[in-house]
Structure formats: C-alpha cells, structure tokens
Amino acid sequence: MSVNIRVPGPLRRLTDGSAQVEVDGSTVAEALADLDARYPGFRERLYDDSGNLRQFINIYVNDTDIRFGGGMETPVGERDDISIIPAVAGG
C-alpha cells in the first residue's frame, strides 16, 4: 500500500531534495523500512543503536503523534501522510 512521507528539510538530501516521497507499508514501521530501502541513510538518522526511534524524532500519522496510539505499529492507509518531525530545542 502506497503511503506519503513528509521529509523534513535536514533529511531532504537523502531524497534528492524531495519534501514528500511515496513508500509502501501497512504500518509506520513498514513504511519507514521501505523509506530506508529506497533512500538509504534514514535508518541511522531515525533509530538509535538499539533499534528504537531516537528520542528527538517525532512521527505523526496525519495529525496524530504515534506515541499516543500504536507507536511504530500504527496502521497506515492509502490516504495517510506520515510526517517526520525532528524536535527543536533552544531559545
């Protein structure tokens, strides 16, 4: 199933500058795995050495933070958008 992923500016060099890409997957985990397969380099930027999503990376399906739902196993469908949002700190 094709899903749209919105790529933040700092990671667009991995997608040849594309702000949005289509990948396949029925869960967030599957979609992100396909993203890395199509555009190598995402895995090490999104996951820590233990295979967990880095704490400063937020993932949304449409407008819902996956931490408050099914996590990486959150289902995604044909019309869903996955957004990768790096946390911003400072002042």
PyMOL Python script that loads the backbone (N, CA, C, O; Angstrom):
from pymol import cmd

cmd.read_pdbstr("""\
ATOM      1  N   MET A   1       0.850  -1.166   0.000  1.00  0.00           N
ATOM      2  CA  MET A   1       0.000   0.000   0.000  1.00  0.00           C
ATOM      3  C   MET A   1       0.898   1.232   0.000  1.00  0.00           C
ATOM      4  O   MET A   1       1.832   1.317   0.798  1.00  0.00           O
ATOM      5  N   SER A   2       0.630   2.167  -0.869  1.00  0.00           N
ATOM      6  CA  SER A   2       1.437   3.367  -1.006  1.00  0.00           C
ATOM      7  C   SER A   2       1.041   4.413   0.035  1.00  0.00           C
ATOM      8  O   SER A   2      -0.140   4.702   0.228  1.00  0.00           O
ATOM      9  N   VAL A   3       2.057   4.976   0.704  1.00  0.00           N
ATOM     10  CA  VAL A   3       1.862   5.974   1.756  1.00  0.00           C
ATOM     11  C   VAL A   3       2.779   7.150   1.466  1.00  0.00           C
ATOM     12  O   VAL A   3       3.890   6.964   0.970  1.00  0.00           O
ATOM     13  N   ASN A   4       2.326   8.346   1.769  1.00  0.00           N
ATOM     14  CA  ASN A   4       3.113   9.551   1.571  1.00  0.00           C
ATOM     15  C   ASN A   4       3.903   9.871   2.842  1.00  0.00           C
ATOM     16  O   ASN A   4       3.344   9.878   3.939  1.00  0.00           O
ATOM     17  N   ILE A   5       5.207  10.136   2.692  1.00  0.00           N
ATOM     18  CA  ILE A   5       6.025  10.552   3.830  1.00  0.00           C
ATOM     19  C   ILE A   5       6.519  11.965   3.567  1.00  0.00           C
ATOM     20  O   ILE A   5       7.078  12.262   2.511  1.00  0.00           O
ATOM     21  N   ARG A   6       6.298  12.832   4.555  1.00  0.00           N
ATOM     22  CA  ARG A   6       6.802  14.213   4.506  1.00  0.00           C
ATOM     23  C   ARG A   6       8.178  14.225   5.167  1.00  0.00           C
ATOM     24  O   ARG A   6       8.337  13.829   6.321  1.00  0.00           O
ATOM     25  N   VAL A   7       9.159  14.686   4.408  1.00  0.00           N
ATOM     26  CA  VAL A   7      10.548  14.653   4.840  1.00  0.00           C
ATOM     27  C   VAL A   7      10.972  16.048   5.301  1.00  0.00           C
ATOM     28  O   VAL A   7      10.786  17.021   4.569  1.00  0.00           O
ATOM     29  N   PRO A   8      11.543  16.158   6.515  1.00  0.00           N
ATOM     30  CA  PRO A   8      11.979  17.477   6.989  1.00  0.00           C
ATOM     31  C   PRO A   8      13.202  17.969   6.211  1.00  0.00           C
ATOM     32  O   PRO A   8      13.958  17.169   5.660  1.00  0.00           O
ATOM     33  N   GLY A   9      13.386  19.262   6.172  1.00  0.00           N
ATOM     34  CA  GLY A   9      14.468  19.886   5.426  1.00  0.00           C
ATOM     35  C   GLY A   9      15.838  19.263   5.625  1.00  0.00           C
ATOM     36  O   GLY A   9      16.520  18.984   4.639  1.00  0.00           O
ATOM     37  N   PRO A  10      16.274  19.030   6.877  1.00  0.00           N
ATOM     38  CA  PRO A  10      17.613  18.482   7.075  1.00  0.00           C
ATOM     39  C   PRO A  10      17.830  17.086   6.483  1.00  0.00           C
ATOM     40  O   PRO A  10      18.974  16.683   6.269  1.00  0.00           O
ATOM     41  N   LEU A  11      16.756  16.347   6.218  1.00  0.00           N
ATOM     42  CA  LEU A  11      16.895  14.993   5.668  1.00  0.00           C
ATOM     43  C   LEU A  11      16.614  14.916   4.169  1.00  0.00           C
ATOM     44  O   LEU A  11      16.714  13.844   3.573  1.00  0.00           O
ATOM     45  N   ARG A  12      16.268  16.029   3.568  1.00  0.00           N
ATOM     46  CA  ARG A  12      15.901  16.011   2.142  1.00  0.00           C
ATOM     47  C   ARG A  12      17.076  15.695   1.222  1.00  0.00           C
ATOM     48  O   ARG A  12      16.873  15.317   0.068  1.00  0.00           O
ATOM     49  N   ARG A  13      18.283  15.843   1.714  1.00  0.00           N
ATOM     50  CA  ARG A  13      19.421  15.486   0.860  1.00  0.00           C
ATOM     51  C   ARG A  13      19.420  13.983   0.566  1.00  0.00           C
ATOM     52  O   ARG A  13      19.986  13.542  -0.434  1.00  0.00           O
ATOM     53  N   LEU A  14      18.780  13.200   1.443  1.00  0.00           N
ATOM     54  CA  LEU A  14      18.669  11.759   1.221  1.00  0.00           C
ATOM     55  C   LEU A  14      17.642  11.426   0.137  1.00  0.00           C
ATOM     56  O   LEU A  14      17.693  10.349  -0.457  1.00  0.00           O
ATOM     57  N   THR A  15      16.717  12.342  -0.118  1.00  0.00           N
ATOM     58  CA  THR A  15      15.652  12.118  -1.109  1.00  0.00           C
ATOM     59  C   THR A  15      15.849  13.004  -2.338  1.00  0.00           C
ATOM     60  O   THR A  15      14.891  13.302  -3.052  1.00  0.00           O
ATOM     61  N   ASP A  16      17.076  13.417  -2.581  1.00  0.00           N
ATOM     62  CA  ASP A  16      17.395  14.299  -3.709  1.00  0.00           C
ATOM     63  C   ASP A  16      16.579  15.584  -3.673  1.00  0.00           C
ATOM     64  O   ASP A  16      16.200  16.116  -4.716  1.00  0.00           O
ATOM     65  N   GLY A  17      16.311  16.081  -2.469  1.00  0.00           N
ATOM     66  CA  GLY A  17      15.619  17.344  -2.291  1.00  0.00           C
ATOM     67  C   GLY A  17      14.105  17.264  -2.213  1.00  0.00           C
ATOM     68  O   GLY A  17      13.443  18.281  -2.009  1.00  0.00           O
ATOM     69  N   SER A  18      13.548  16.074  -2.371  1.00  0.00           N
ATOM     70  CA  SER A  18      12.088  15.938  -2.334  1.00  0.00           C
ATOM     71  C   SER A  18      11.551  16.116  -0.915  1.00  0.00           C
ATOM     72  O   SER A  18      12.058  15.519   0.034  1.00  0.00           O
ATOM     73  N   ALA A  19      10.514  16.947  -0.788  1.00  0.00           N
ATOM     74  CA  ALA A  19       9.881  17.177   0.502  1.00  0.00           C
ATOM     75  C   ALA A  19       8.892  16.070   0.845  1.00  0.00           C
ATOM     76  O   ALA A  19       8.563  15.877   2.016  1.00  0.00           O
ATOM     77  N   GLN A  20       8.412  15.338  -0.166  1.00  0.00           N
ATOM     78  CA  GLN A  20       7.474  14.238   0.037  1.00  0.00           C
ATOM     79  C   GLN A  20       7.870  13.092  -0.883  1.00  0.00           C
ATOM     80  O   GLN A  20       8.252  13.301  -2.034  1.00  0.00           O
ATOM     81  N   VAL A  21       7.772  11.885  -0.353  1.00  0.00           N
ATOM     82  CA  VAL A  21       8.049  10.694  -1.143  1.00  0.00           C
ATOM     83  C   VAL A  21       6.978   9.655  -0.859  1.00  0.00           C
ATOM     84  O   VAL A  21       6.353   9.675   0.202  1.00  0.00           O
ATOM     85  N   GLU A  22       6.768   8.757  -1.792  1.00  0.00           N
ATOM     86  CA  GLU A  22       5.824   7.654  -1.591  1.00  0.00           C
ATOM     87  C   GLU A  22       6.592   6.381  -1.304  1.00  0.00           C
ATOM     88  O   GLU A  22       7.596   6.081  -1.950  1.00  0.00           O
ATOM     89  N   VAL A  23       6.101   5.634  -0.316  1.00  0.00           N
ATOM     90  CA  VAL A  23       6.688   4.352   0.060  1.00  0.00           C
ATOM     91  C   VAL A  23       5.554   3.353   0.253  1.00  0.00           C
ATOM     92  O   VAL A  23       4.378   3.715   0.229  1.00  0.00           O
ATOM     93  N   ASP A  24       5.924   2.102   0.442  1.00  0.00           N
ATOM     94  CA  ASP A  24       4.937   1.062   0.692  1.00  0.00           C
ATOM     95  C   ASP A  24       5.005   0.627   2.148  1.00  0.00           C
ATOM     96  O   ASP A  24       6.073   0.638   2.760  1.00  0.00           O
ATOM     97  N   GLY A  25       3.866   0.247   2.694  1.00  0.00           N
ATOM     98  CA  GLY A  25       3.801  -0.271   4.051  1.00  0.00           C
ATOM     99  C   GLY A  25       2.395  -0.167   4.596  1.00  0.00           C
ATOM    100  O   GLY A  25       1.613   0.692   4.189  1.00  0.00           O
ATOM    101  N   SER A  26       2.086  -1.060   5.529  1.00  0.00           N
ATOM    102  CA  SER A  26       0.765  -1.018   6.154  1.00  0.00           C
ATOM    103  C   SER A  26       0.848  -0.544   7.605  1.00  0.00           C
ATOM    104  O   SER A  26      -0.177  -0.350   8.258  1.00  0.00           O
ATOM    105  N   THR A  27       2.092  -0.355   8.113  1.00  0.00           N
ATOM    106  CA  THR A  27       2.312   0.230   9.429  1.00  0.00           C
ATOM    107  C   THR A  27       3.400   1.290   9.293  1.00  0.00           C
ATOM    108  O   THR A  27       4.085   1.359   8.272  1.00  0.00           O
ATOM    109  N   VAL A  28       3.551   2.104  10.313  1.00  0.00           N
ATOM    110  CA  VAL A  28       4.618   3.109  10.301  1.00  0.00           C
ATOM    111  C   VAL A  28       5.977   2.423  10.172  1.00  0.00           C
ATOM    112  O   VAL A  28       6.817   2.865   9.389  1.00  0.00           O
ATOM    113  N   ALA A  29       6.202   1.357  10.924  1.00  0.00           N
ATOM    114  CA  ALA A  29       7.483   0.636  10.874  1.00  0.00           C
ATOM    115  C   ALA A  29       7.785   0.142   9.462  1.00  0.00           C
ATOM    116  O   ALA A  29       8.909   0.290   8.983  1.00  0.00           O
ATOM    117  N   GLU A  30       6.797  -0.440   8.795  1.00  0.00           N
ATOM    118  CA  GLU A  30       6.999  -0.939   7.429  1.00  0.00           C
ATOM    119  C   GLU A  30       7.278   0.206   6.466  1.00  0.00           C
ATOM    120  O   GLU A  30       8.138   0.089   5.593  1.00  0.00           O
ATOM    121  N   ALA A  31       6.560   1.302   6.620  1.00  0.00           N
ATOM    122  CA  ALA A  31       6.758   2.455   5.741  1.00  0.00           C
ATOM    123  C   ALA A  31       8.159   3.042   5.909  1.00  0.00           C
ATOM    124  O   ALA A  31       8.809   3.391   4.923  1.00  0.00           O
ATOM    125  N   LEU A  32       8.626   3.151   7.158  1.00  0.00           N
ATOM    126  CA  LEU A  32       9.965   3.693   7.398  1.00  0.00           C
ATOM    127  C   LEU A  32      11.045   2.735   6.919  1.00  0.00           C
ATOM    128  O   LEU A  32      12.100   3.179   6.467  1.00  0.00           O
ATOM    129  N   ALA A  33      10.806   1.439   7.008  1.00  0.00           N
ATOM    130  CA  ALA A  33      11.761   0.458   6.477  1.00  0.00           C
ATOM    131  C   ALA A  33      11.861   0.591   4.959  1.00  0.00           C
ATOM    132  O   ALA A  33      12.956   0.524   4.401  1.00  0.00           O
ATOM    133  N   ASP A  34      10.721   0.780   4.289  1.00  0.00           N
ATOM    134  CA  ASP A  34      10.735   0.956   2.840  1.00  0.00           C
ATOM    135  C   ASP A  34      11.392   2.283   2.460  1.00  0.00           C
ATOM    136  O   ASP A  34      12.075   2.376   1.440  1.00  0.00           O
ATOM    137  N   LEU A  35      11.179   3.311   3.288  1.00  0.00           N
ATOM    138  CA  LEU A  35      11.837   4.598   3.055  1.00  0.00           C
ATOM    139  C   LEU A  35      13.348   4.413   3.040  1.00  0.00           C
ATOM    140  O   LEU A  35      14.023   4.929   2.150  1.00  0.00           O
ATOM    141  N   ASP A  36      13.886   3.688   4.008  1.00  0.00           N
ATOM    142  CA  ASP A  36      15.329   3.467   4.065  1.00  0.00           C
ATOM    143  C   ASP A  36      15.809   2.587   2.911  1.00  0.00           C
ATOM    144  O   ASP A  36      16.916   2.777   2.405  1.00  0.00           O
ATOM    145  N   ALA A  37      14.994   1.638   2.499  1.00  0.00           N
ATOM    146  CA  ALA A  37      15.379   0.784   1.368  1.00  0.00           C
ATOM    147  C   ALA A  37      15.460   1.598   0.072  1.00  0.00           C
ATOM    148  O   ALA A  37      16.345   1.364  -0.750  1.00  0.00           O
ATOM    149  N   ARG A  38      14.558   2.537  -0.109  1.00  0.00           N
ATOM    150  CA  ARG A  38      14.537   3.364  -1.320  1.00  0.00           C
ATOM    151  C   ARG A  38      15.531   4.521  -1.258  1.00  0.00           C
ATOM    152  O   ARG A  38      16.106   4.924  -2.269  1.00  0.00           O
ATOM    153  N   TYR A  39      15.718   5.040  -0.050  1.00  0.00           N
ATOM    154  CA  TYR A  39      16.597   6.199   0.166  1.00  0.00           C
ATOM    155  C   TYR A  39      17.522   5.872   1.342  1.00  0.00           C
ATOM    156  O   TYR A  39      17.256   6.291   2.468  1.00  0.00           O
ATOM    157  N   PRO A  40      18.590   5.136   1.095  1.00  0.00           N
ATOM    158  CA  PRO A  40      19.481   4.710   2.187  1.00  0.00           C
ATOM    159  C   PRO A  40      20.002   5.883   3.014  1.00  0.00           C
ATOM    160  O   PRO A  40      20.314   6.954   2.493  1.00  0.00           O
ATOM    161  N   GLY A  41      20.082   5.640   4.313  1.00  0.00           N
ATOM    162  CA  GLY A  41      20.591   6.639   5.234  1.00  0.00           C
ATOM    163  C   GLY A  41      19.570   7.066   6.281  1.00  0.00           C
ATOM    164  O   GLY A  41      19.931   7.662   7.296  1.00  0.00           O
ATOM    165  N   PHE A  42      18.307   6.765   6.041  1.00  0.00           N
ATOM    166  CA  PHE A  42      17.280   7.167   7.000  1.00  0.00           C
ATOM    167  C   PHE A  42      17.379   6.371   8.301  1.00  0.00           C
ATOM    168  O   PHE A  42      17.207   6.928   9.386  1.00  0.00           O
ATOM    169  N   ARG A  43      17.653   5.087   8.196  1.00  0.00           N
ATOM    170  CA  ARG A  43      17.652   4.238   9.397  1.00  0.00           C
ATOM    171  C   ARG A  43      18.580   4.794  10.467  1.00  0.00           C
ATOM    172  O   ARG A  43      18.159   4.960  11.612  1.00  0.00           O
ATOM    173  N   GLU A  44      19.826   5.085  10.126  1.00  0.00           N
ATOM    174  CA  GLU A  44      20.761   5.561  11.143  1.00  0.00           C
ATOM    175  C   GLU A  44      20.428   6.953  11.660  1.00  0.00           C
ATOM    176  O   GLU A  44      20.896   7.337  12.732  1.00  0.00           O
ATOM    177  N   ARG A  45      19.640   7.704  10.931  1.00  0.00           N
ATOM    178  CA  ARG A  45      19.236   9.028  11.399  1.00  0.00           C
ATOM    179  C   ARG A  45      17.970   8.994  12.257  1.00  0.00           C
ATOM    180  O   ARG A  45      17.746   9.882  13.080  1.00  0.00           O
ATOM    181  N   LEU A  46      17.149   7.966  12.061  1.00  0.00           N
ATOM    182  CA  LEU A  46      15.886   7.875  12.802  1.00  0.00           C
ATOM    183  C   LEU A  46      15.944   6.954  14.017  1.00  0.00           C
ATOM    184  O   LEU A  46      15.202   7.149  14.979  1.00  0.00           O
ATOM    185  N   TYR A  47      16.832   5.941  13.977  1.00  0.00           N
ATOM    186  CA  TYR A  47      16.875   4.929  15.034  1.00  0.00           C
ATOM    187  C   TYR A  47      18.205   4.963  15.775  1.00  0.00           C
ATOM    188  O   TYR A  47      19.240   5.292  15.197  1.00  0.00           O
ATOM    189  N   ASP A  48      18.167   4.615  17.076  1.00  0.00           N
ATOM    190  CA  ASP A  48      19.398   4.518  17.853  1.00  0.00           C
ATOM    191  C   ASP A  48      20.020   3.133  17.652  1.00  0.00           C
ATOM    192  O   ASP A  48      19.500   2.319  16.889  1.00  0.00           O
ATOM    193  N   ASP A  49      21.132   2.871  18.340  1.00  0.00           N
ATOM    194  CA  ASP A  49      21.845   1.597  18.190  1.00  0.00           C
ATOM    195  C   ASP A  49      21.039   0.396  18.669  1.00  0.00           C
ATOM    196  O   ASP A  49      21.327  -0.738  18.284  1.00  0.00           O
ATOM    197  N   SER A  50      20.038   0.634  19.503  1.00  0.00           N
ATOM    198  CA  SER A  50      19.184  -0.452  19.999  1.00  0.00           C
ATOM    199  C   SER A  50      18.014  -0.736  19.070  1.00  0.00           C
ATOM    200  O   SER A  50      17.246  -1.668  19.308  1.00  0.00           O
ATOM    201  N   GLY A  51      17.871   0.059  18.013  1.00  0.00           N
ATOM    202  CA  GLY A  51      16.771  -0.135  17.075  1.00  0.00           C
ATOM    203  C   GLY A  51      15.507   0.611  17.447  1.00  0.00           C
ATOM    204  O   GLY A  51      14.463   0.415  16.825  1.00  0.00           O
ATOM    205  N   ASN A  52      15.592   1.473  18.464  1.00  0.00           N
ATOM    206  CA  ASN A  52      14.442   2.277  18.874  1.00  0.00           C
ATOM    207  C   ASN A  52      14.482   3.635  18.183  1.00  0.00           C
ATOM    208  O   ASN A  52      15.552   4.149  17.859  1.00  0.00           O
ATOM    209  N   LEU A  53      13.314   4.199  17.967  1.00  0.00           N
ATOM    210  CA  LEU A  53      13.227   5.529  17.387  1.00  0.00           C
ATOM    211  C   LEU A  53      13.957   6.503  18.311  1.00  0.00           C
ATOM    212  O   LEU A  53      13.749   6.488  19.525  1.00  0.00           O
ATOM    213  N   ARG A  54      14.806   7.343  17.739  1.00  0.00           N
ATOM    214  CA  ARG A  54      15.563   8.309  18.551  1.00  0.00           C
ATOM    215  C   ARG A  54      14.576   9.215  19.289  1.00  0.00           C
ATOM    216  O   ARG A  54      13.509   9.539  18.767  1.00  0.00           O
ATOM    217  N   GLN A  55      14.941   9.619  20.503  1.00  0.00           N
ATOM    218  CA  GLN A  55      14.020  10.380  21.342  1.00  0.00           C
ATOM    219  C   GLN A  55      13.710  11.754  20.785  1.00  0.00           C
ATOM    220  O   GLN A  55      12.678  12.324  21.140  1.00  0.00           O
ATOM    221  N   PHE A  56      14.543  12.309  19.939  1.00  0.00           N
ATOM    222  CA  PHE A  56      14.280  13.640  19.387  1.00  0.00           C
ATOM    223  C   PHE A  56      13.554  13.601  18.042  1.00  0.00           C
ATOM    224  O   PHE A  56      13.371  14.635  17.400  1.00  0.00           O
ATOM    225  N   ILE A  57      13.143  12.408  17.621  1.00  0.00           N
ATOM    226  CA  ILE A  57      12.382  12.257  16.377  1.00  0.00           C
ATOM    227  C   ILE A  57      10.921  11.993  16.734  1.00  0.00           C
ATOM    228  O   ILE A  57      10.614  11.064  17.481  1.00  0.00           O
ATOM    229  N   ASN A  58      10.035  12.807  16.201  1.00  0.00           N
ATOM    230  CA  ASN A  58       8.594  12.619  16.384  1.00  0.00           C
ATOM    231  C   ASN A  58       7.993  12.186  15.056  1.00  0.00           C
ATOM    232  O   ASN A  58       8.334  12.727  14.004  1.00  0.00           O
ATOM    233  N   ILE A  59       7.111  11.224  15.110  1.00  0.00           N
ATOM    234  CA  ILE A  59       6.439  10.717  13.914  1.00  0.00           C
ATOM    235  C   ILE A  59       4.942  10.937  14.087  1.00  0.00           C
ATOM    236  O   ILE A  59       4.359  10.578  15.110  1.00  0.00           O
ATOM    237  N   TYR A  60       4.343  11.524  13.081  1.00  0.00           N
ATOM    238  CA  TYR A  60       2.900  11.757  13.069  1.00  0.00           C
ATOM    239  C   TYR A  60       2.283  11.029  11.886  1.00  0.00           C
ATOM    240  O   TYR A  60       2.858  10.989  10.798  1.00  0.00           O
ATOM    241  N   VAL A  61       1.110  10.455  12.108  1.00  0.00           N
ATOM    242  CA  VAL A  61       0.279   9.944  11.015  1.00  0.00           C
ATOM    243  C   VAL A  61      -0.880  10.910  10.931  1.00  0.00           C
ATOM    244  O   VAL A  61      -1.690  11.028  11.851  1.00  0.00           O
ATOM    245  N   ASN A  62      -0.937  11.595   9.810  1.00  0.00           N
ATOM    246  CA  ASN A  62      -1.854  12.716   9.639  1.00  0.00           C
ATOM    247  C   ASN A  62      -1.533  13.737  10.735  1.00  0.00           C
ATOM    248  O   ASN A  62      -0.435  14.293  10.718  1.00  0.00           O
ATOM    249  N   ASP A  63      -2.404  14.004  11.658  1.00  0.00           N
ATOM    250  CA  ASP A  63      -2.116  14.982  12.712  1.00  0.00           C
ATOM    251  C   ASP A  63      -1.956  14.342  14.089  1.00  0.00           C
ATOM    252  O   ASP A  63      -2.014  15.033  15.106  1.00  0.00           O
ATOM    253  N   THR A  64      -1.755  13.020  14.123  1.00  0.00           N
ATOM    254  CA  THR A  64      -1.695  12.307  15.395  1.00  0.00           C
ATOM    255  C   THR A  64      -0.296  11.766  15.662  1.00  0.00           C
ATOM    256  O   THR A  64       0.270  11.049  14.837  1.00  0.00           O
ATOM    257  N   ASP A  65       0.257  12.116  16.822  1.00  0.00           N
ATOM    258  CA  ASP A  65       1.560  11.627  17.255  1.00  0.00           C
ATOM    259  C   ASP A  65       1.428  10.127  17.534  1.00  0.00           C
ATOM    260  O   ASP A  65       0.550   9.714  18.293  1.00  0.00           O
ATOM    261  N   ILE A  66       2.289   9.315  16.930  1.00  0.00           N
ATOM    262  CA  ILE A  66       2.168   7.862  17.089  1.00  0.00           C
ATOM    263  C   ILE A  66       2.453   7.402  18.513  1.00  0.00           C
ATOM    264  O   ILE A  66       2.076   6.289  18.879  1.00  0.00           O
ATOM    265  N   ARG A  67       3.111   8.231  19.328  1.00  0.00           N
ATOM    266  CA  ARG A  67       3.385   7.854  20.720  1.00  0.00           C
ATOM    267  C   ARG A  67       2.100   7.715  21.524  1.00  0.00           C
ATOM    268  O   ARG A  67       2.078   7.035  22.550  1.00  0.00           O
ATOM    269  N   PHE A  68       1.041   8.350  21.067  1.00  0.00           N
ATOM    270  CA  PHE A  68      -0.237   8.310  21.790  1.00  0.00           C
ATOM    271  C   PHE A  68      -1.215   7.334  21.153  1.00  0.00           C
ATOM    272  O   PHE A  68      -2.414   7.379  21.425  1.00  0.00           O
ATOM    273  N   GLY A  69      -0.703   6.462  20.313  1.00  0.00           N
ATOM    274  CA  GLY A  69      -1.525   5.460  19.645  1.00  0.00           C
ATOM    275  C   GLY A  69      -0.791   4.131  19.637  1.00  0.00           C
ATOM    276  O   GLY A  69      -0.395   3.617  20.684  1.00  0.00           O
ATOM    277  N   GLY A  70      -0.619   3.593  18.466  1.00  0.00           N
ATOM    278  CA  GLY A  70       0.002   2.280  18.317  1.00  0.00           C
ATOM    279  C   GLY A  70       1.500   2.287  18.159  1.00  0.00           C
ATOM    280  O   GLY A  70       2.090   1.246  17.869  1.00  0.00           O
ATOM    281  N   GLY A  71       2.139   3.437  18.341  1.00  0.00           N
ATOM    282  CA  GLY A  71       3.590   3.501  18.177  1.00  0.00           C
ATOM    283  C   GLY A  71       3.993   3.145  16.753  1.00  0.00           C
ATOM    284  O   GLY A  71       3.316   3.517  15.795  1.00  0.00           O
ATOM    285  N   MET A  72       5.075   2.440  16.626  1.00  0.00           N
ATOM    286  CA  MET A  72       5.588   2.073  15.297  1.00  0.00           C
ATOM    287  C   MET A  72       4.651   1.109  14.566  1.00  0.00           C
ATOM    288  O   MET A  72       4.734   0.962  13.347  1.00  0.00           O
ATOM    289  N   GLU A  73       3.770   0.459  15.308  1.00  0.00           N
ATOM    290  CA  GLU A  73       2.812  -0.465  14.681  1.00  0.00           C
ATOM    291  C   GLU A  73       1.503   0.232  14.304  1.00  0.00           C
ATOM    292  O   GLU A  73       0.523  -0.430  13.962  1.00  0.00           O
ATOM    293  N   THR A  74       1.486   1.548  14.366  1.00  0.00           N
ATOM    294  CA  THR A  74       0.305   2.305  13.951  1.00  0.00           C
ATOM    295  C   THR A  74      -0.002   1.978  12.496  1.00  0.00           C
ATOM    296  O   THR A  74       0.875   2.108  11.641  1.00  0.00           O
ATOM    297  N   PRO A  75      -1.220   1.559  12.199  1.00  0.00           N
ATOM    298  CA  PRO A  75      -1.556   1.248  10.813  1.00  0.00           C
ATOM    299  C   PRO A  75      -1.639   2.510   9.958  1.00  0.00           C
ATOM    300  O   PRO A  75      -2.037   3.574  10.434  1.00  0.00           O
ATOM    301  N   VAL A  76      -1.260   2.373   8.697  1.00  0.00           N
ATOM    302  CA  VAL A  76      -1.366   3.465   7.737  1.00  0.00           C
ATOM    303  C   VAL A  76      -2.075   2.955   6.493  1.00  0.00           C
ATOM    304  O   VAL A  76      -1.976   1.785   6.123  1.00  0.00           O
ATOM    305  N   GLY A  77      -2.794   3.876   5.864  1.00  0.00           N
ATOM    306  CA  GLY A  77      -3.555   3.531   4.672  1.00  0.00           C
ATOM    307  C   GLY A  77      -3.199   4.419   3.499  1.00  0.00           C
ATOM    308  O   GLY A  77      -2.354   5.309   3.594  1.00  0.00           O
ATOM    309  N   GLU A  78      -3.855   4.156   2.413  1.00  0.00           N
ATOM    310  CA  GLU A  78      -3.587   4.804   1.129  1.00  0.00           C
ATOM    311  C   GLU A  78      -3.613   6.331   1.193  1.00  0.00           C
ATOM    312  O   GLU A  78      -2.821   6.974   0.505  1.00  0.00           O
ATOM    313  N   ARG A  79      -4.465   6.913   1.967  1.00  0.00           N
ATOM    314  CA  ARG A  79      -4.603   8.374   2.007  1.00  0.00           C
ATOM    315  C   ARG A  79      -3.882   9.027   3.188  1.00  0.00           C
ATOM    316  O   ARG A  79      -4.031  10.224   3.429  1.00  0.00           O
ATOM    317  N   ASP A  80      -3.103   8.234   3.918  1.00  0.00           N
ATOM    318  CA  ASP A  80      -2.426   8.763   5.095  1.00  0.00           C
ATOM    319  C   ASP A  80      -1.103   9.427   4.741  1.00  0.00           C
ATOM    320  O   ASP A  80      -0.435   9.065   3.772  1.00  0.00           O
ATOM    321  N   ASP A  81      -0.748  10.415   5.563  1.00  0.00           N
ATOM    322  CA  ASP A  81       0.548  11.080   5.472  1.00  0.00           C
ATOM    323  C   ASP A  81       1.317  10.785   6.749  1.00  0.00           C
ATOM    324  O   ASP A  81       0.783  10.908   7.851  1.00  0.00           O
ATOM    325  N   ILE A  82       2.567  10.398   6.593  1.00  0.00           N
ATOM    326  CA  ILE A  82       3.470  10.231   7.724  1.00  0.00           C
ATOM    327  C   ILE A  82       4.413  11.427   7.697  1.00  0.00           C
ATOM    328  O   ILE A  82       5.028  11.720   6.672  1.00  0.00           O
ATOM    329  N   SER A  83       4.522  12.112   8.830  1.00  0.00           N
ATOM    330  CA  SER A  83       5.440  13.245   8.930  1.00  0.00           C
ATOM    331  C   SER A  83       6.546  12.906   9.909  1.00  0.00           C
ATOM    332  O   SER A  83       6.286  12.438  11.017  1.00  0.00           O
ATOM    333  N   ILE A  84       7.788  13.148   9.491  1.00  0.00           N
ATOM    334  CA  ILE A  84       8.948  13.003  10.358  1.00  0.00           C
ATOM    335  C   ILE A  84       9.280  14.398  10.863  1.00  0.00           C
ATOM    336  O   ILE A  84       9.605  15.292  10.081  1.00  0.00           O
ATOM    337  N   ILE A  85       9.196  14.579  12.180  1.00  0.00           N
ATOM    338  CA  ILE A  85       9.396  15.903  12.770  1.00  0.00           C
ATOM    339  C   ILE A  85      10.534  15.830  13.782  1.00  0.00           C
ATOM    340  O   ILE A  85      10.352  15.272  14.864  1.00  0.00           O
ATOM    341  N   PRO A  86      11.706  16.381  13.458  1.00  0.00           N
ATOM    342  CA  PRO A  86      12.773  16.428  14.473  1.00  0.00           C
ATOM    343  C   PRO A  86      12.405  17.456  15.538  1.00  0.00           C
ATOM    344  O   PRO A  86      11.897  18.534  15.228  1.00  0.00           O
ATOM    345  N   ALA A  87      12.670  17.109  16.794  1.00  0.00           N
ATOM    346  CA  ALA A  87      12.408  18.040  17.889  1.00  0.00           C
ATOM    347  C   ALA A  87      13.359  19.231  17.778  1.00  0.00           C
ATOM    348  O   ALA A  87      14.509  19.083  17.365  1.00  0.00           O
ATOM    349  N   VAL A  88      12.869  20.398  18.148  1.00  0.00           N
ATOM    350  CA  VAL A  88      13.678  21.604  18.109  1.00  0.00           C
ATOM    351  C   VAL A  88      13.865  22.093  19.535  1.00  0.00           C
ATOM    352  O   VAL A  88      12.907  22.206  20.299  1.00  0.00           O
ATOM    353  N   ALA A  89      15.107  22.379  19.878  1.00  0.00           N
ATOM    354  CA  ALA A  89      15.405  22.868  21.227  1.00  0.00           C
ATOM    355  C   ALA A  89      16.195  24.171  21.123  1.00  0.00           C
ATOM    356  O   ALA A  89      16.764  24.495  20.080  1.00  0.00           O
ATOM    357  N   GLY A  90      16.212  24.874  22.183  1.00  0.00           N
ATOM    358  CA  GLY A  90      16.973  26.118  22.210  1.00  0.00           C
ATOM    359  C   GLY A  90      16.053  27.291  22.431  1.00  0.00           C
ATOM    360  O   GLY A  90      14.856  27.142  22.678  1.00  0.00           O
ATOM    361  N   GLY A  91      16.634  28.435  22.336  1.00  0.00           N
ATOM    362  CA  GLY A  91      15.781  29.583  22.576  1.00  0.00           C
ATOM    363  C   GLY A  91      16.327  30.851  22.012  1.00  0.00           C
ATOM    364  O   GLY A  91      15.704  31.905  22.144  1.00  0.00           O
TER     365      GLY A  91
END
""", "prot")
cmd.dss("prot")
cmd.show_as("cartoon", "prot")
cmd.util.cbc("prot")
cmd.orient("prot")
